[in-house]
Amino acid sequence: MTKMPLGKGLNAGLRAAMEADDKVLIMGEDVGKLGGVFRITDGLQKDFGESRVIDAPLAESGIVGTAVGLAYRGYRPVLEIQFDGFVYPAYDQIVSQVAKLHFRSQGRVKMPIVIRIPFGGGIGAVEHHSESPEGQFALTAGLKVVSCSNANDAYWMIQQAIASDDPVVFMEPKRRYWDQGEVDTTSEPMPLHASSVVREGADATVIAYGPMVKTCLESADAAAEEGTSLEVIDLRTLSPLDLDPVFESVRRTGRAIVVHEAAQTLGLGAEISARITEKCFYSLEAPVIRVTGYDLPYPPSRVEEEYLPGLDRVLEAVDRSLAF
């Protein structure tokens, strides 16, 4: 076991993938000499050279389009989109080409592309730097979407995503980059597309992913002081959703609270709530409750803490659920 920040776990995972396969390339804005704006690729260009860690122009569509050509030629490109709000110039390439080429070619063309996107708020950034676009990719058939929440998952999930022959949108919770965690580089990792029960409980099930997992664990600690036992599930995979552990938990607790930073309407919480209701209707003691961002553009940093779900909002939702 080695203790390291989540961002360092990603760096170590990228290094391991590049050492294991010389067809793995990294490409993005400032990923080489600078090591990325969050230093996730720090030191990789120095060790693997400019032909494998490529500083790209400020053109996200060009970055993704080039990666499609590289994938055609047998490479495994890993792309860094500098901030979540910068992905939209590449949206057409991702949805029209990356997501569909394997299906369009009847399986003859593989698209082993990983698109890394630092997402979410909490860092006091300006506009276009704190968005949560994961739902837009999760609803796109042909894309896999995952999100790590801790250093150990960061280390293993990035390697698993790179090894996948399917295109993977890899959502990284940027405000958790500096959170320390234990990384076991020798253990057998969980499957990439599997949810995880990260805290067991009996009174209600709290479901989250990415940056909100830590918030929900802190809420569970606070609830325990009041005698309430919360089970916390880290989804990890957003497309495909692995909800069997969620259904099993909700059938025991009878209550479910879904938490994410993205806006509520048509967010992942809506789909999860619907599926819980379909599968666990006769076990529910209360409606499924969502704790989310608001249906607004992301606000200025001085008021972002009013926008983001926090401990108080999660605990208030738990109280409402238990009151039924």
Steps between C-alpha positions, in 0.01 A plus 500: 500500500622846407329822605462761226258767374237403243683703235822313567307173473395602150856593412630165625227315311581682176868419547424132556282487187769666289766264630280200421410600143699724268185567297363713787534872421398807700383813321354829615559866575809551720524130593868475408749754624261646758355164605140623466329782687444263794839326447333163437747425219799645683829337400353276231632692198846508658499122543310389187589774252313754291375237255294331773400798716390760251428867565205579275372836371202664670252309285299231676330388179842455343626304801209254485505480120872418503434234764243334271766468231752364752248243622444390139874432481508287814600755762332556837479877538425654839369855463488768763226761471644777714169591670146360480357806326760474222370167370218645290710594193577126482144388570416429137814289453427303819130436429510466120830315456653358818171356629382354169796375295513154658128446433511668157783270388319188627775445755794522261625831642577532871515836677723448808497870590493635857375857537602637841283786624561677835144582608294660773537804721646587834828659386390864477545513124354730236231420243539178293734348760254332740238320295357149525433373145511129584130444429539626144753225430322230702194533274713455186487139382847367420683684777601359837510757782674450834600717796752424773461638852820392675869445433486120477219508245679776309812282469315189382207643306717710266699190409184297445350776285814513285497122458136506384427479127197724554521880520491612864416847631695517826355759737751618761372688810739792484441626853602156632836494316680586824310260729732237644419129487656156520596343166560126476696444180517123552136408562245380247288804407122504478354477149489841333122501460401407855352698789645471850347511848747730676316514832246254634184619672144402587270806500537653152703458181696801370620473139770724351800510268813707447536806725178435694614166644716672761216739583266205554753316717536812715121518520489137612751578776285792617181293483660224706553747783121544505438126492418468128679233297556591132622264231709684238543364148759635256361440151844527331343420161238731350458321168435216527338544841560216744193526723477147640685603820264799524188284465630254758570782744168681449307177552663483845482867601173596329633849426720656231666840457689574177764776510683672213631847411336517158164672461196300606282496190598209272807433715624151580304515824176494299595178322622338821183602683285354224682170501487471879126563489455238228705232673441573871149647507363267766808546720493880507389668822537847346540661155850507355645844576754687287759745635657681205620824351232743388357538149721801434831573331785449747515813718792734576751350742403727786163325528588150378470352849133599491461309173692182582339221703662493842474314827200700623297441184575127502404466867182702442405257220569205733272656763224548243530139389492368856197718580276306259 
